[in-house]
Amino acid sequence: MTLEDFLDLVNKKKVENEKVISAQRFALGVGVAAIVAVAMGILFATKSGKEARDNMSKKVIDTVETLKDKIQENAESVKDTEVYAAKKMSDAVKNMDGKAEDVKKDIQDGYRDIAGHIQKTVGNISKDFNKSAK
């Protein structure tokens, strides 16, 4: 996984999280609207006061429970997405660490090879110099 792929994945997860948050806000708005609508309907109904209050109480409790369930489902979805993104990020970091170690080893090996060639060349130049000086 390249850094670009990783950043694309993180961006996609961010967009998904924003969609979930938007859906939660929408659900909350619908829930509030439903509660208000139920309350208005009950208040203007032709039932007795006690019966109207009982109906309103039951409807409000049902609506609140439904909203809590939907919010919990969305929260779990966000959590799953977060765990997935964290795992992908961890894998990418491990992959980059491994590649960094490989590059470091390649540089060290290249340094040793160059140092060996330089010493050999210096030795050859020294021999040639000594021969020409005699």
C-alpha positions as CSV (number, residue, x, y, z in Angstrom):
1,M,0.0,0.0,0.0
2,T,1.5,3.3,-1.1
3,L,1.1,6.5,0.9
4,E,-1.2,7.8,-1.8
5,D,-3.4,4.7,-1.5
6,F,-3.4,5.1,2.3
7,L,-4.4,8.8,2.1
8,D,-7.2,7.9,-0.3
9,L,-8.4,5.2,2.1
10,V,-8.3,7.7,5.0
11,N,-10.2,10.3,2.9
12,K,-12.9,7.7,2.0
13,K,-13.3,6.8,5.6
14,K,-13.6,10.4,6.5
15,V,-16.3,10.9,3.9
16,E,-18.1,7.8,5.2
17,N,-17.9,9.1,8.8
18,E,-19.3,12.5,7.6
19,K,-22.2,10.7,5.9
20,V,-23.0,8.8,9.1
21,I,-22.9,11.9,11.2
22,S,-25.1,13.6,8.6
23,A,-27.6,10.7,8.8
24,Q,-27.5,10.8,12.6
25,R,-28.4,14.5,12.5
26,F,-31.1,13.9,10.0
27,A,-32.5,11.1,12.2
28,L,-32.4,13.4,15.2
29,G,-34.3,16.1,13.3
30,V,-36.9,13.6,12.1
31,G,-37.2,12.3,15.7
32,V,-37.7,15.8,17.1
33,A,-40.2,16.5,14.4
34,A,-42.1,13.3,15.1
35,I,-42.2,14.1,18.9
36,V,-43.6,17.5,18.2
37,A,-46.1,16.1,15.7
38,V,-47.2,13.5,18.2
39,A,-47.5,16.0,21.0
40,M,-49.6,18.4,18.8
41,G,-51.8,15.6,17.6
42,I,-52.5,14.4,21.1
43,L,-53.0,17.9,22.5
44,F,-55.6,18.6,19.8
45,A,-57.3,15.2,20.0
46,T,-60.7,14.8,21.4
47,K,-59.6,12.3,24.1
48,S,-59.7,12.9,27.9
49,G,-56.7,14.6,29.5
50,K,-55.5,11.4,31.3
51,E,-55.9,9.3,28.1
52,A,-54.2,12.0,26.0
53,R,-51.3,12.2,28.4
54,D,-50.9,8.4,28.5
55,N,-50.9,8.2,24.7
56,M,-48.4,11.0,24.5
57,S,-46.2,9.4,27.0
58,K,-46.2,6.1,25.2
59,K,-45.6,7.7,21.8
60,V,-42.7,9.8,23.1
61,I,-41.1,6.8,24.8
62,D,-41.5,4.7,21.6
63,T,-40.0,7.5,19.5
64,V,-37.1,8.0,21.9
65,E,-36.4,4.3,22.0
66,T,-36.4,4.2,18.2
67,L,-34.0,7.1,18.0
68,K,-31.7,5.6,20.6
69,D,-31.6,2.4,18.6
70,K,-30.8,4.2,15.3
71,I,-28.1,6.3,17.0
72,Q,-26.6,3.2,18.6
73,E,-26.5,1.4,15.2
74,N,-24.8,4.4,13.6
75,A,-22.4,4.7,16.4
76,E,-21.4,1.0,16.0
77,S,-21.0,1.6,12.3
78,V,-18.7,4.6,12.9
79,K,-16.7,2.5,15.5
80,D,-16.3,-0.3,13.0
81,T,-15.1,2.1,10.4
82,E,-12.7,3.7,12.8
83,V,-11.3,0.3,13.8
84,Y,-10.9,-0.7,10.1
85,A,-9.1,2.6,9.3
86,A,-6.9,2.3,12.3
87,K,-5.9,-1.2,11.3
88,K,-5.2,-0.1,7.7
89,M,-3.1,2.8,9.0
90,S,-1.2,0.5,11.3
91,D,-0.5,-1.9,8.4
92,A,0.6,1.0,6.2
93,V,3.0,2.3,8.9
94,K,4.4,-1.2,9.4
95,N,4.9,-1.5,5.7
96,M,6.6,1.8,5.5
97,D,8.8,0.9,8.4
98,G,9.8,-2.3,6.6
99,K,10.6,-0.4,3.4
100,A,12.6,2.2,5.4
101,E,14.7,-0.6,6.9
102,D,15.2,-2.1,3.4
103,V,16.3,1.3,2.0
104,K,18.6,1.8,5.0
105,K,20.2,-1.6,4.5
106,D,20.6,-0.9,0.7
107,I,22.3,2.4,1.5
108,Q,24.6,0.7,4.0
109,D,25.5,-2.1,1.5
110,G,26.1,0.5,-1.2
111,Y,28.3,2.5,1.1
112,R,30.4,-0.6,1.9
113,D,30.7,-1.4,-1.8
114,I,31.8,2.2,-2.6
115,A,34.2,2.3,0.3
116,G,35.7,-1.0,-0.9
117,H,36.1,0.4,-4.4
118,I,37.7,3.6,-3.2
119,Q,40.2,1.7,-1.1
120,K,41.0,-0.5,-4.0
121,T,41.4,2.5,-6.3
122,V,43.6,4.3,-3.7
123,G,45.7,1.2,-3.5
124,N,46.1,1.0,-7.3
125,I,46.9,4.7,-7.5
126,S,49.5,4.3,-4.7
127,K,51.1,1.4,-6.5
128,D,51.2,3.2,-9.8
129,F,52.7,6.3,-8.1
130,N,55.3,4.2,-6.4
131,K,56.2,2.5,-9.7
132,S,56.5,5.8,-11.5
133,A,58.6,7.3,-8.7
134,K,61.2,4.6,-9.0
